[in-house]
């Protein structure tokens, strides 16, 4: 029997993580208010009252054996206590196959118009944003395209398939390609504008995207239970596997580091798990990992991609608006993309739909929580409203 000497917000959130529950789902399971779970997120060191500790003890003892084992290993790692897996071999680093999706968003502004005019119409995503696509050529991607939004944003999407010997190898590849992909994407957008736009529009190069967001679908692998949980955590937050002191030469911290992460059942404190029985995933600030079970009820990766396209487009747009305000200027957008446009996107993204499954809902909530997009959308909306008042 697992015993928690003192329940704090940290241990409570650890329990939520191994149960792969959303904030609302965890609160409903415990019979408490979602505000209490949010309080734990803000105050991880806060000590739970005796009655709440009893509720958490009961919830832990009702977990599956696999969930209890994952909690035991992660609790030991949290407190720096060495512990071996109970009665089973500890999960190990092993080869696996993954599909990498990279998103490189850039605010282009009015110069996006000729690309939007020639692009192929695509279905609207969860944010209700109309978009069009154009193909681009990439040296190693199985699929590469530019998604163009009328609000002035372009999102380059690259899909690449990999078979790797370890998650560390994938992490090194990820950070090394991040050095060149943004500049490549900026040049591709500049060339497309020169090809389809006016001379005036093509006179200036498009700035390179400021960051890359990745989504990884874990395919062939030999992990299960706590091992699969750790693998998804490392896929979503791979920075713990590499040395990034020299951005031009990111290297592995060594095979022993990944092995130790699997032994301790490592998880990132700010990563948010999501799933629904037939799928598992983790959303982090810099990436999302996902493993669907072979079941037709599982989420599809295309649903995650559709959400991320809209999330990244709105992130780039809101960042442009907020940076304009920071520079001491009033943000100006065409009327059709003013504060009402942002308000509509905000409610579409944050409001549950009658047709969406529980898996889809917790995935959407996890991605929005870790991206902090809702807060940025509200701030950008207020800035545009103030500039027109």
C-alpha positions as CSV (number, residue, x, y, z in Angstrom):
1,X,0.0,0.0,0.0
2,X,1.4,3.4,-1.0
3,X,1.4,6.0,1.9
4,X,1.8,9.7,1.3
5,X,3.2,11.3,4.4
6,X,1.9,14.8,3.6
7,X,-0.4,15.7,0.7
8,X,0.5,19.0,-0.9
9,X,-0.6,20.5,-4.2
10,X,2.5,18.8,-5.8
11,X,1.4,15.3,-4.8
12,X,-2.2,16.0,-5.7
13,X,-1.2,17.2,-9.2
14,X,1.1,14.1,-9.5
15,X,-2.0,11.9,-8.8
16,X,-3.9,13.8,-11.5
17,X,-1.0,13.2,-13.9
18,X,-0.9,9.4,-13.5
19,X,-4.7,9.3,-13.8
20,X,-4.4,11.3,-17.0
21,X,-7.4,13.4,-16.0
22,X,-8.3,16.9,-17.0
23,X,-8.8,19.6,-14.3
24,X,-12.6,19.2,-14.4
25,X,-12.4,15.4,-14.6
26,X,-10.1,15.2,-11.6
27,X,-12.3,17.5,-9.6
28,X,-15.4,15.5,-10.5
29,X,-13.7,12.3,-9.5
30,X,-12.7,13.7,-6.1
31,X,-16.0,15.5,-5.6
32,X,-14.4,18.9,-5.2
33,X,-14.5,22.2,-7.0
34,X,-12.2,22.7,-10.1
35,X,-11.0,25.9,-8.4
36,X,-9.3,23.7,-5.8
37,X,-7.3,21.9,-8.5
38,X,-6.4,25.3,-10.1
39,X,-5.3,26.5,-6.6
40,X,-2.9,23.5,-6.4
41,X,-1.5,24.5,-9.8
42,X,-0.7,28.0,-8.5
43,X,0.4,26.9,-5.1
44,X,2.1,23.5,-5.4
45,X,3.6,23.6,-1.9
46,X,0.3,24.3,-0.1
47,X,-0.5,21.6,2.5
48,X,-3.9,19.9,2.1
49,X,-6.2,19.8,5.0
50,X,-6.9,16.4,6.8
51,X,-10.2,15.9,5.1
52,X,-8.8,16.6,1.7
53,X,-5.9,14.3,2.4
54,X,-8.3,11.5,3.1
55,X,-10.1,12.1,-0.2
56,X,-6.8,12.0,-2.0
57,X,-5.7,8.8,-0.1
58,X,-9.0,7.1,-1.2
59,X,-8.6,8.2,-4.8
60,X,-5.0,6.8,-4.9
61,X,-6.1,3.5,-3.5
62,X,-8.9,3.3,-6.1
63,X,-6.3,3.7,-8.9
64,X,-5.3,0.7,-11.1
65,X,-2.2,-1.2,-10.1
66,X,-0.4,0.5,-13.1
67,X,-1.4,3.9,-12.0
68,X,-0.3,3.2,-8.4
69,X,3.0,2.0,-9.6
70,X,3.5,5.1,-11.8
71,X,2.6,7.3,-8.8
72,X,5.0,5.4,-6.5
73,X,7.9,5.9,-8.9
74,X,7.2,9.5,-9.6
75,X,6.6,10.3,-5.9
76,X,10.1,8.8,-5.2
77,X,11.6,10.9,-8.0
78,X,9.9,14.0,-6.7
79,X,11.4,13.6,-3.2
80,X,14.8,12.3,-4.5
81,X,14.4,8.8,-3.2
82,X,15.8,5.9,-5.0
83,X,13.3,3.1,-5.6
84,X,13.0,0.1,-7.8
85,X,10.0,-1.0,-9.8
86,X,7.8,-3.3,-7.7
87,X,8.1,-6.9,-8.9
88,X,8.8,-5.9,-12.6
89,X,11.7,-4.9,-14.7
90,X,12.0,-1.1,-14.8
91,X,11.1,0.4,-18.2
92,X,14.0,1.1,-20.5
93,X,15.0,3.2,-23.4
94,X,14.3,1.3,-26.6
95,X,14.0,2.0,-30.3
96,X,10.7,3.4,-31.6
97,X,9.0,5.0,-34.6
98,X,7.5,8.5,-34.5
99,X,5.8,10.9,-36.8
100,X,7.0,14.5,-36.2
101,X,4.7,17.4,-37.0
102,X,6.5,20.8,-36.9
103,X,4.5,24.1,-36.9
104,X,6.3,27.3,-37.8
105,X,4.0,30.3,-37.5
106,X,4.8,33.8,-38.9
107,X,2.8,37.1,-39.0
108,X,3.1,38.4,-42.6
109,X,0.4,41.1,-42.6
110,X,-1.1,42.6,-45.7
111,X,1.4,40.8,-48.0
112,X,-0.4,37.6,-47.3
113,X,-3.2,38.6,-49.6
114,X,-1.8,37.2,-52.9
115,X,-1.0,33.9,-51.3
116,X,-4.5,33.6,-49.8
117,X,-5.9,34.4,-53.3
118,X,-4.1,31.5,-55.0
119,X,-4.2,29.0,-52.1
120,X,-6.5,25.9,-52.1
121,X,-9.4,26.3,-49.7
122,X,-9.2,24.0,-46.6
123,X,-11.8,23.1,-44.0
124,X,-12.0,25.5,-41.0
125,X,-10.4,24.3,-37.8
126,X,-11.7,24.3,-34.3
127,X,-11.1,28.1,-34.0
128,X,-13.3,28.7,-37.0
129,X,-10.5,30.4,-39.0
130,X,-10.7,30.2,-42.8
131,X,-7.4,29.1,-44.3
132,X,-5.9,28.1,-47.6
133,X,-2.9,25.9,-48.4
134,X,0.0,26.0,-50.8
135,X,2.6,23.2,-51.2
136,X,6.3,23.8,-50.5
137,X,9.3,21.6,-51.1
138,X,11.2,20.3,-48.1
139,X,14.3,18.1,-48.3
140,X,13.2,15.4,-45.8
141,X,9.5,15.9,-45.0
142,X,6.9,13.4,-46.2
143,X,4.5,16.2,-46.4
144,X,5.1,20.0,-46.3
145,X,2.7,22.9,-46.8
146,X,2.0,26.5,-46.0
147,X,-1.4,27.3,-44.3
148,X,-2.4,30.8,-45.1
149,X,-4.9,32.8,-43.0
150,X,-6.7,36.0,-44.2
151,X,-5.8,37.7,-40.9
152,X,-2.1,37.9,-42.1
153,X,-0.6,34.7,-40.7
154,X,1.1,31.9,-42.4
155,X,1.9,28.5,-40.7
156,X,4.4,26.2,-42.3
157,X,3.6,22.5,-41.4
158,X,6.2,19.8,-41.9
159,X,5.4,16.1,-41.4
160,X,8.5,13.8,-41.0
161,X,8.7,10.1,-40.2
162,X,11.6,8.6,-38.1
163,X,12.8,5.4,-36.7
164,X,15.2,6.2,-33.8
165,X,17.3,4.1,-31.4
166,X,16.4,6.3,-28.4
167,X,14.3,9.3,-27.5
168,X,17.6,11.1,-26.9
169,X,18.5,10.7,-30.6
170,X,15.2,12.2,-31.5
171,X,15.7,15.1,-29.1
172,X,19.1,15.9,-30.6
173,X,17.7,15.9,-34.1
174,X,14.8,18.1,-33.0
175,X,17.0,20.9,-31.6
176,X,19.5,20.7,-34.4
177,X,16.8,21.1,-37.1
178,X,15.3,23.9,-35.1
179,X,18.4,25.9,-36.0
180,X,17.7,25.8,-39.7
181,X,13.9,25.3,-40.1
182,X,12.8,28.9,-39.2
183,X,15.2,30.5,-41.7
184,X,14.1,28.0,-44.4
185,X,10.5,28.8,-43.7
186,X,11.0,32.5,-43.9
187,X,12.8,32.1,-47.3
188,X,10.0,29.9,-48.6
189,X,7.4,32.5,-47.7
190,X,9.4,35.3,-49.3
191,X,9.8,33.3,-52.5
192,X,6.0,32.5,-52.6
193,X,5.2,36.2,-52.2
194,X,7.7,37.1,-55.0
195,X,6.1,34.5,-57.2
196,X,2.4,35.5,-56.6
197,X,2.5,39.1,-55.3
198,X,3.3,42.5,-56.5
199,X,6.8,44.0,-56.7
200,X,6.1,46.2,-53.7
201,X,4.9,43.2,-51.6
202,X,8.0,41.2,-52.7
203,X,10.5,44.0,-51.9
204,X,11.1,42.9,-48.3
205,X,11.9,39.4,-47.0
206,X,9.5,37.8,-44.6
207,X,11.0,37.5,-41.1
208,X,11.8,34.0,-40.0
209,X,9.3,32.4,-37.6
210,X,10.3,33.0,-34.0
211,X,9.8,29.4,-32.8
212,X,8.8,25.9,-33.7
213,X,6.1,23.8,-32.0
214,X,6.2,20.1,-32.4
215,X,3.6,17.3,-32.2
216,X,4.9,13.7,-32.0
217,X,2.8,10.7,-32.7
218,X,4.4,7.6,-31.1
219,X,3.9,4.6,-33.3
220,X,5.8,1.3,-33.1
221,X,7.2,0.9,-29.6
222,X,7.5,-1.7,-26.8
223,X,6.4,0.4,-23.8
224,X,3.4,-0.1,-21.6
225,X,2.1,1.3,-18.4
226,X,4.5,3.6,-16.6
227,X,7.1,3.2,-19.4
228,X,4.7,4.5,-21.9
229,X,3.8,7.5,-19.6
230,X,7.5,8.3,-19.3
231,X,8.1,8.0,-23.0
232,X,5.3,10.5,-23.8
233,X,6.6,12.9,-21.1
234,X,10.1,12.8,-22.7
235,X,8.6,13.3,-26.2
236,X,6.7,16.4,-25.1
237,X,9.6,17.9,-23.1
238,X,12.9,16.6,-24.5
239,X,15.1,19.3,-23.2
240,X,16.0,17.2,-20.1
241,X,17.9,14.7,-22.5
242,X,20.3,17.2,-24.2
243,X,22.9,19.8,-23.5
244,X,21.8,23.1,-25.1
245,X,24.5,25.4,-23.7
246,X,25.9,25.7,-27.3
247,X,22.8,26.2,-29.5
248,X,24.9,25.5,-32.6
249,X,26.0,22.1,-31.3
250,X,23.2,20.5,-29.2
251,X,24.5,17.2,-27.9
252,X,23.2,14.2,-25.8
253,X,23.7,14.2,-22.1
254,X,24.5,10.6,-22.4
255,X,22.6,7.3,-22.6
256,X,22.5,7.0,-18.8
257,X,20.3,10.1,-18.5
258,X,17.4,8.6,-20.5
259,X,17.7,5.3,-18.7
260,X,17.5,7.1,-15.3
261,X,14.4,9.0,-16.5
262,X,12.7,5.7,-17.2
263,X,13.7,4.2,-13.9
264,X,12.4,7.1,-11.9
265,X,9.2,7.5,-13.9
266,X,10.0,11.1,-14.8
267,X,7.4,13.6,-15.5
268,X,7.5,17.4,-16.1
269,X,5.7,19.4,-13.5
270,X,4.0,21.7,-16.0
271,X,3.1,19.1,-18.6
272,X,-0.5,18.2,-18.8
273,X,-1.5,14.6,-19.7
274,X,-4.6,13.8,-21.7
275,X,-6.3,10.6,-22.9
276,X,-9.4,8.6,-22.8
277,X,-8.7,4.9,-22.4
278,X,-7.9,4.2,-26.0
279,X,-5.3,7.0,-26.3
280,X,-2.7,8.8,-24.3
281,X,-1.0,12.1,-24.7
282,X,1.0,14.8,-23.0
283,X,0.9,18.6,-23.8
284,X,3.8,20.7,-22.9
285,X,4.9,24.3,-23.6
286,X,7.2,23.3,-26.5
287,X,5.5,20.1,-27.7
288,X,2.7,17.6,-27.7
289,X,3.1,13.8,-27.7
290,X,0.4,11.3,-28.6
291,X,-0.1,7.6,-28.7
292,X,-3.4,6.2,-30.0
293,X,-4.4,2.6,-29.3
294,X,-5.4,0.5,-32.3
295,X,-9.1,1.4,-31.8
296,X,-11.4,3.3,-34.0
297,X,-12.7,5.3,-31.0
298,X,-9.2,6.8,-30.5
299,X,-8.5,10.4,-31.4
300,X,-6.8,10.9,-34.7
301,X,-3.5,12.8,-35.0
302,X,-5.2,14.9,-37.7
303,X,-7.6,16.3,-35.0
304,X,-4.6,17.4,-32.9
305,X,-3.0,18.9,-36.1
306,X,-6.1,20.8,-36.9
307,X,-6.3,22.3,-33.4
308,X,-2.6,23.2,-33.4
309,X,-2.8,25.0,-36.8
310,X,-5.4,27.3,-35.4
311,X,-3.7,27.7,-32.0
312,X,-0.3,28.6,-33.7
313,X,-2.0,31.0,-36.1
314,X,-3.8,32.8,-33.3
315,X,-0.6,32.8,-31.2
316,X,1.3,34.6,-34.0
317,X,-1.5,37.1,-34.5
318,X,-2.0,37.9,-30.8
319,X,1.8,38.2,-30.4
320,X,2.0,40.7,-33.3
321,X,-0.8,42.8,-31.7
322,X,0.7,42.7,-28.2
323,X,4.2,43.5,-29.5
324,X,2.8,46.5,-31.3
325,X,1.3,47.7,-28.0
326,X,4.7,47.1,-26.2
327,X,6.3,49.3,-28.9
328,X,4.0,52.2,-27.9
329,X,1.8,52.0,-30.9
330,X,-1.9,51.4,-31.4
331,X,-2.5,48.0,-33.1
332,X,-4.5,48.3,-36.4
333,X,-6.3,45.4,-38.0
334,X,-8.8,45.2,-40.9
335,X,-12.4,45.4,-39.4
336,X,-13.1,41.8,-40.3
337,X,-10.1,40.7,-38.1
338,X,-10.6,43.1,-35.2
339,X,-11.5,42.3,-31.6
340,X,-14.7,40.6,-32.5
341,X,-12.8,38.2,-34.7
342,X,-10.6,37.3,-31.7
343,X,-13.6,37.0,-29.4
344,X,-15.2,34.6,-31.8
345,X,-12.0,32.5,-32.0
346,X,-11.7,32.5,-28.2
347,X,-15.2,31.1,-27.6
348,X,-14.9,28.6,-30.3
349,X,-11.7,27.2,-28.9
350,X,-12.7,27.3,-25.2
351,X,-16.3,26.1,-25.4
352,X,-17.1,22.4,-25.5
353,X,-19.1,21.2,-28.5
354,X,-22.0,18.7,-28.2
355,X,-20.4,16.4,-30.8
356,X,-16.9,16.2,-29.3
357,X,-15.8,13.2,-27.3
358,X,-14.3,13.3,-23.8
359,X,-10.9,12.5,-25.4
360,X,-11.2,15.5,-27.7
361,X,-12.2,17.8,-24.9
362,X,-9.4,16.9,-22.5
363,X,-6.9,17.1,-25.5
364,X,-8.2,20.6,-26.3
365,X,-8.1,21.8,-22.7
366,X,-4.5,20.4,-22.2
367,X,-3.2,22.2,-25.3
368,X,-4.9,25.4,-24.5
369,X,-3.7,25.3,-20.9
370,X,0.0,24.7,-21.8
371,X,0.0,27.2,-24.6
372,X,-1.6,30.0,-22.5
373,X,-3.3,31.1,-25.7
374,X,-6.7,32.0,-24.0
375,X,-5.0,34.7,-21.9
376,X,-3.1,36.1,-24.8
377,X,-6.3,36.2,-26.9
378,X,-8.1,38.2,-24.2
379,X,-5.2,40.6,-23.9
380,X,-5.0,41.1,-27.7
381,X,-8.8,41.5,-27.8
382,X,-8.7,44.2,-25.2
383,X,-5.8,46.0,-27.0
384,X,-7.7,46.1,-30.3
385,X,-10.9,47.3,-28.6
386,X,-9.0,50.1,-26.8
387,X,-7.4,51.2,-30.0
388,X,-10.8,51.6,-31.7
389,X,-12.7,53.2,-28.9
